[in-house]
Amino acid sequence: MLRVVSLTLVILISAAAIAAAEPQAGDNLAICRDRQAEAQARAAACDNLLNADRLTGKDKAIALSVRGNTMINKRDYVHAIETLSMAVDLDPDYVIALNLRGLAYERSGQDDLAMADYNLALQKRPAYGVPYNNRGIIQARRGALQSALDDFNLSIKYTPKFLLGWTNRARVRTLMKDFDGAIADFAEAEKIDPNAPQIAGNRCITWGMMGKFDRALADCNGLIEKQPKNVFAINNRADVNMMKGDLDAALKDYNTAIQINPNNVRAHSGRGQIYERRKDLAQARADYRAAAYSLTKFDETEVARARAIAQERLAALTPQAPAGVTGRRVALVIGNGAYKNVHALPNPPRDSKLIANVLREVGFQTVISVSDLTRDKFFEALQTFAAEAEKADWAVVYYAGHGFEIGGVNYLVPVDAKLAADRDAEAQAVALEQVIAAVGAARKVRLVMLDACRDNPFAPTMQRTLSLKLVDKGFSNIEPGAGFMVVYAAKHGETAMDGDGGADSPFATALAREIKEPRVEIRKLFDIVRDDVWSATRHGQQPFTYGSPPGREDFYFVAGK
């Protein structure tokens, strides 16, 4: 599994890095124009000029491109595209803006628009090496390896000192089993930067595919010694041990990767393959489910390959419906309130008990009700519930507690989470995809209800390295797969309300009441809940539903007579 990296200039804004005395306009303009200037200083100079509205024409296009690149690095792709489009309008021949906009399109899952921008940039400047590299990455991700190789060849031809051109070509050559060519490319990359971590990190896969396991492990081990929490390198070492046939060593590495980042697709997919080989099919399915479901529009190359394997094997291993379980309904109800590192929430445990009791009342055969889950207990509960969902027609999860969007990913927050920086969410919190995976084992209704769009309690002290327009409140909108429903207590970017004076939350109150009404089809039921909450909160909160159950059948919490 090979990682192919898009090129983008690294420009991160840090207020602490900006000089106390603001430079004069002329100084700002010189720095903003200077592509060799220190990244933070250049970004600050361009922003100063844009904020003062002192630029026009090509100079403004340059400044907007620098700002757009900063937004890409902070994963704010929507605003990056808007900003870079303004730059292109001001200077249609500015190929740097076109290339950067292509990168923003690619990262937001719009590959066709990205390719159009890369192609236009190359039409205007055929000797511009960077768009060849970025276009090659899309080709590689699509499996068009010869086209990717052709593009990386041109990238190297026109930009021979470009490290990523060499390492990306080496990765594609590895996939094409041109191992000698790949090793030669890594050697050229070392001449440019012998300490670049992506050289050893990816070369170990090449050595492994060549059967030279000692060299492969030496590369991976050396990098992991320097960076013990480098999950990419740990996964690569696990892959090499799989090639070698040392399943115990591979399993140890996959377990380490999952301990560092429980949401890691590659580690779950790889571990699933080991469990499948060992005939532990229940655990294999659990890992494949954890890797198979995605709510994001973009996967890097190695993640996309791992997810595709998980989806294929999950479909092959999914059992047929056991006899006598038709109509079985199961639920997992979670109320997280006793947070250890931020302010506690009094309502979620109470709300979750209300919903659990109602689900039992309307006939759910299994209702697992848990409160105040740590990270490890949260994942344990999801795995236990997924095993129940495999035997059911309906699988329902209700979660109340802290939850928010960070970097385009929705997270639910365990009670022991510590988020010193926004990037900690990957390791400290539970991605919504993992909850989707748990209900995904059911045959018909797969429903997740999130009474969790509350203010992010970590926001006041959390270091921000990403552009997080929703980090202070709410979830982002999603696109679940066919047959799934995800119901938010408040639509994206808004904050759900707790009950007043010890009362249950407006969403839990309306949900508990309406679930018990007979002959209300599930789609209509959540429309009614939305209207009830909208009215009860005096238009302060509006629930929102994404996706739907299968369309050829009606589903009722209470069927009635």
DOVO-43055 format. One line per 3 residues: number of its first residue (from 1); their letters; for each residue x, y, z of C-alpha. Coordinates in steps of 0.02 Angstrom, whole numbers. Each point is the difference from the previous one (the first is absolute). Layout:
residues N
NUM	a	X,Y,Z | ...
END
This chain:
residues 561
1	mlr	0,0,0 | 89,154,-62 | -19,179,48
4	vvs	1,131,-136 | 11,179,60 | -65,155,-86
7	ltl	114,151,-5 | -54,157,89 | 106,140,68
10	vil	6,-9,190 | -69,165,62 | -63,5,178
13	isa	-50,162,83 | 55,25,179 | -39,163,87
16	aai	152,-23,111 | 112,0,-153 | -58,169,-63
19	aaa	111,143,52 | -72,118,129 | 25,149,-113
22	epq	-102,-16,-159 | 106,20,-157 | -33,145,-116
25	agd	-108,-30,-154 | 152,-4,-115 | 86,-130,108
28	nla	-158,-105,4 | -16,6,-189 | 181,-55,-26
31	icr	-19,-144,122 | -168,-52,-72 | 72,-7,-176
34	drq	155,-96,55 | -26,-188,-24 | 162,-32,95
37	aea	-55,97,153 | -25,-87,167 | -173,-81,-8
40	qar	-79,78,154 | 67,172,-39 | -63,-10,-179
43	aaa	-173,-56,52 | -10,140,129 | 58,131,-126
46	cdn	-128,-54,-129 | -138,-1,130 | 47,174,59
49	lln	-15,67,-177 | -164,-89,-34 | -76,57,163
52	adr	50,179,-37 | -71,-16,-176 | 164,65,-72
55	ltg	16,-118,-149 | -68,-14,-176 | 32,-107,-153
58	kdk	140,-127,-1 | 66,50,171 | -170,-35,76
61	aia	-5,-167,-91 | 167,-46,79 | -59,48,174
64	lsv	-163,-96,-20 | 96,-153,-58 | 109,5,156
67	rgn	-156,16,107 | -85,-142,-95 | 151,-111,27
70	tmi	-8,34,186 | -182,-54,-1 | 46,-162,-89
73	nkr	128,-39,134 | -136,31,130 | -122,-113,-96
76	dyv	-123,143,-31 | -27,-53,-180 | -163,93,-29
79	hai	75,169,40 | 162,-47,-88 | -95,-31,-162
82	etl	-93,165,19 | 161,96,34 | 100,-82,-140
85	sma	-144,26,-122 | 12,187,35 | 186,-10,-37
88	vdl	-32,-88,-165 | -132,130,-47 | 126,139,31
91	dpd	139,-88,-96 | -60,-145,-110 | 180,-41,-50
94	yvi	61,-19,180 | 35,-186,-4 | 48,-11,184
97	aln	-178,48,47 | -70,-127,-123 | 109,-139,70
100	lrg	-47,44,179 | -184,6,-41 | 19,-171,-80
103	lay	76,-63,162 | -145,71,101 | -125,-84,-117
106	ers	94,-164,14 | 4,5,190 | -187,34,4
109	gqd	-34,-153,-107 | -30,90,-165 | 130,-86,-108
112	dla	-76,50,-168 | 9,185,43 | 176,-25,67
115	mad	55,-82,-162 | -77,142,-99 | 103,127,98
118	ynl	160,-101,-14 | -27,-20,-187 | -33,186,-23
121	alq	156,46,99 | 104,-116,-110 | -81,68,-158
124	krp	56,173,52 | 172,-56,59 | 49,-172,-67
127	ayg	166,1,93 | -80,23,173 | 48,-157,95
130	vpy	-116,9,151 | -168,-28,-88 | 73,-155,-84
133	nnr	37,-68,173 | -173,40,67 | -86,-69,-155
136	gii	103,-158,17 | -63,-23,177 | -181,-5,-60
139	qar	47,-122,-136 | 86,-112,127 | -149,5,116
142	rga	-112,-50,-145 | 114,-146,-42 | 60,74,-166
145	lqs	180,-37,42 | 77,27,-173 | -82,172,-12
148	ald	61,40,175 | 177,-55,-47 | -4,110,-156
151	dfn	-50,150,105 | 134,-30,132 | 129,-17,-140
154	lsi	-48,172,-62 | -1,72,175 | 179,-59,25
157	kyt	51,59,-174 | -56,178,33 | 39,6,187
160	pkf	147,-118,29 | 33,63,178 | -179,-37,53
163	llg	11,-135,134 | -182,-55,-10 | 13,-30,-186
166	wtn	133,-132,31 | -87,-82,149 | -169,-1,-85
169	rar	73,-80,-155 | 86,-128,111 | -167,-47,77
172	vrt	-83,-22,-168 | 146,-101,-65 | -18,-110,154
175	lmk	-182,-30,-42 | 52,-42,-177 | 132,-120,70
178	dfd	143,101,-77 | 96,-21,162 | 173,46,-65
181	gai	-70,161,-73 | -86,40,165 | 160,-27,101
184	adf	94,111,-122 | -131,136,23 | 16,-8,189
187	aea	188,19,-22 | -26,158,-102 | -118,65,134
190	eki	135,-28,131 | 117,113,-99 | -128,139,21
193	dpn	-38,-31,185 | 78,-153,81 | -103,26,158
196	apq	-173,9,-82 | -106,-124,99 | -107,-51,-149
199	iag	152,-81,-81 | 32,-135,131 | -185,-10,45
202	nrc	-50,-50,-177 | 159,-86,-56 | -30,-133,133
205	itw	-157,-51,-99 | 103,-12,-159 | 131,-109,84
208	gmm	-139,-105,74 | -83,-30,-168 | 172,-51,-65
211	gkf	12,-130,139 | 149,91,79 | -78,3,172
214	dra	156,44,100 | 25,159,-101 | -186,38,8
217	lad	-8,-16,189 | 161,99,20 | -80,146,-91
220	cng	-162,-7,99 | 85,-31,166 | 117,146,-24
223	lie	-143,119,-33 | -105,-67,144 | 146,20,120
226	kqp	4,185,-45 | -190,18,-3 | -79,-131,115
229	knv	-177,59,-34 | 15,8,-189 | -154,-106,-40
232	fai	38,1,-186 | 171,-79,30 | -72,-123,126
235	nnr	-132,-56,-126 | 134,-18,-133 | 104,-110,116
238	adv	-155,-104,35 | -29,-19,-187 | 180,-59,-22
241	nmm	-21,-127,139 | -159,-61,-87 | 100,-24,-160
244	kgd	132,-93,100 | -131,-113,77 | 35,58,178
247	lda	-181,26,49 | 39,21,185 | 116,146,-35
250	alk	-124,76,-123 | -143,-17,125 | 105,84,135
253	dyn	32,149,-115 | -181,16,-54 | -52,-5,183
256	tai	126,137,38 | -66,107,-142 | -179,-22,61
259	qin	51,41,178 | 76,163,-62 | -144,37,-118
262	pnn	-154,-111,26 | -80,70,-158 | 142,-53,-116
265	vra	-66,-80,-159 | 160,-86,-54 | 31,-83,167
268	hsg	-178,-66,13 | 5,-65,-179 | 168,-86,26
271	rgq	-50,-74,167 | -160,-64,-78 | 102,-95,-127
274	iye	101,-83,137 | -155,-52,96 | -77,-66,-160
277	rrk	154,-107,-33 | -14,-65,177 | -184,-43,-26
280	dla	-58,124,133 | -135,64,-117 | -100,97,129
283	qar	152,106,45 | 46,15,-184 | -172,68,-41
286	ady	12,123,145 | 165,69,-66 | -61,4,-179
289	raa	-153,98,55 | 111,123,93 | 95,30,-162
292	ays	-138,-13,-129 | -114,147,36 | 44,177,-47
295	ltk	-88,167,16 | 144,97,-77 | 19,32,-186
298	fde	188,-22,-10 | 116,-144,45 | 186,4,-30
301	tev	63,-140,-111 | 49,-126,133 | -159,33,100
304	ara	-109,-23,-154 | 84,-167,-38 | -22,-60,179
307	rai	-182,53,5 | -36,-88,-166 | 74,-162,68
310	aqe	-106,16,157 | -159,30,-99 | 33,-149,-113
313	rla	40,-120,142 | -144,62,108 | -122,-37,-141
316	alt	75,-174,-21 | -9,-39,186 | -170,74,42
319	pqa	-109,-145,57 | -175,-32,-63 | -145,31,118
322	pag	-9,-137,132 | -166,-90,13 | -124,68,125
325	vtg	70,176,22 | -111,95,-122 | -56,164,76
328	rrv	134,2,136 | 40,177,57 | 151,51,105
331	alv	61,166,68 | 154,77,81 | -39,152,108
334	ign	144,107,65 | -5,147,119 | 167,85,32
337	gay	-7,135,133 | 137,-25,130 | 141,78,-101
340	knv	167,2,89 | 93,139,-89 | -141,121,-45
343	hal	-164,49,79 | -122,-140,35 | -170,-16,-86
346	pnp	-142,-46,119 | -128,-45,-131 | 74,-136,-113
349	prd	-8,-145,125 | -179,46,41 | -48,21,-184
352	skl	79,-167,-45 | -97,-91,136 | -162,77,-63
355	ian	34,-59,-178 | 57,-173,56 | -159,-26,99
358	vlr	-109,55,-146 | 89,-118,-121 | -27,-145,119
361	evg	-183,53,18 | -29,-7,-188 | 73,-174,-14
364	fqt	186,9,-36 | 68,-171,47 | 172,65,53
367	vis	37,173,68 | 178,29,61 | -3,156,109
370	vsd	167,71,57 | 60,165,72 | 162,98,20
373	ltr	107,-102,-119 | 188,24,-11 | 81,-15,-170
376	dkf	41,-184,18 | -172,-42,74 | -83,97,-142
379	fea	83,-106,-134 | -32,-158,102 | -186,43,9
382	lqt	-7,30,-188 | 82,-168,-36 | -117,-92,118
385	faa	-150,85,-78 | 57,-38,-178 | -3,-185,43
388	eae	-181,21,55 | -41,99,-156 | 59,-144,-110
391	kad	-148,-100,66 | -130,137,-21 | -109,87,-128
394	wav	10,166,94 | 155,75,82 | -22,167,88
397	vyy	128,108,92 | -50,149,106 | 142,109,66
400	agh	-10,148,118 | 157,93,51 | 132,114,-71
403	gfe	26,-9,-188 | 67,113,-136 | 84,13,-170
406	igg	187,18,-18 | 90,7,-166 | -151,-64,-96
409	vny	-26,-152,113 | -141,-18,127 | 52,-65,171
412	lvp	-87,-62,157 | 96,36,158 | 43,-128,135
415	vda	2,62,180 | 190,-18,16 | 43,96,-160
418	kla	139,129,3 | 10,116,-149 | 149,114,23
421	adr	-1,26,-189 | -132,-28,-133 | 101,-142,-78
424	dae	-16,-99,162 | -179,-43,-47 | 59,-141,-113
427	aqa	75,-91,148 | -110,61,143 | -176,-2,-71
430	val	-115,-119,-94 | -30,39,-183 | -182,-8,-54
433	eqv	54,-128,-131 | 33,-124,140 | -180,18,61
436	iaa	-62,-19,-179 | 103,-159,-11 | -80,-72,157
439	vga	-178,18,-66 | 56,-52,-175 | -12,-184,43
442	ark	-191,6,11 | -102,-57,-150 | -131,136,-18
445	vrl	-8,152,114 | 168,79,47 | -36,153,105
448	vml	116,117,98 | -74,140,107 | 119,134,63
451	dac	-62,112,140 | 173,73,5 | 13,166,-93
454	rdn	61,92,154 | 136,129,17 | 177,-67,-14
457	pfa	65,13,178 | 181,-14,-57 | -10,150,-116
460	ptm	61,135,122 | 167,-86,32 | 23,-113,-151
463	qrt	145,38,-116 | -66,22,-176 | 98,-66,-147
466	lsl	-150,-26,-115 | -132,119,-64 | -151,-49,103
469	klv	-152,100,-44 | -108,-115,105 | 120,-44,140
472	dkg	-88,108,128 | -171,-76,-27 | -87,-135,-96
475	fsn	32,-136,-126 | 31,16,-185 | -122,-65,-129
478	iep	30,-177,-62 | -50,-120,-138 | -29,-173,74
481	gag	-9,-150,-115 | -160,-79,-63 | -108,-77,136
484	fmv	65,109,142 | -85,139,97 | 97,124,107
487	vya	-107,120,101 | 78,153,80 | -87,85,146
490	akh	49,164,-84 | 46,28,-181 | 182,25,-45
493	get	86,149,77 | -134,24,133 | -2,-44,185
496	amd	-125,-116,83 | -77,54,163 | 1,-91,165
499	gdg	-159,-3,101 | -36,139,123 | -11,-31,186
502	gad	41,-184,-6 | -120,-39,-143 | 50,-113,-144
505	spf	68,79,-158 | -129,61,-127 | 57,-131,-126
508	ata	-6,-145,124 | -170,58,63 | -77,9,-173
511	lar	82,-162,-57 | -60,-98,152 | -177,63,-26
514	eik	-14,-29,-187 | 84,-172,-4 | -147,-71,96
517	epr	-130,58,-126 | -65,-146,-105 | 7,-7,-191
520	vei	117,148,-23 | 125,-45,-135 | 179,33,54
523	rkl	33,137,-129 | -158,94,50 | 38,-27,184
526	fdi	160,101,-10 | -89,136,-96 | -121,11,147
529	vrd	143,1,126 | 81,141,-98 | -159,103,6
532	dvw	-26,-36,186 | 178,55,45 | -12,153,-112
535	sat	-158,52,89 | 57,-45,177 | 161,100,-19
538	rhg	-89,150,-79 | 96,-25,-161 | 165,-16,93
541	qqp	39,-178,-53 | -43,-99,-155 | 42,-186,-14
544	fty	59,-63,-168 | -1,-172,-82 | 126,-66,-127
547	gsp	-27,-156,-103 | -147,-120,10 | -41,-184,26
550	pgr	-35,-112,-152 | -134,79,-107 | -109,-150,-46
553	edf	-61,-34,176 | -82,99,141 | 73,-10,175
556	yfv	-87,35,165 | 60,7,180 | -179,-50,47
559	agk	-91,-89,-139 | -172,9,81 | -147,-104,-57
END
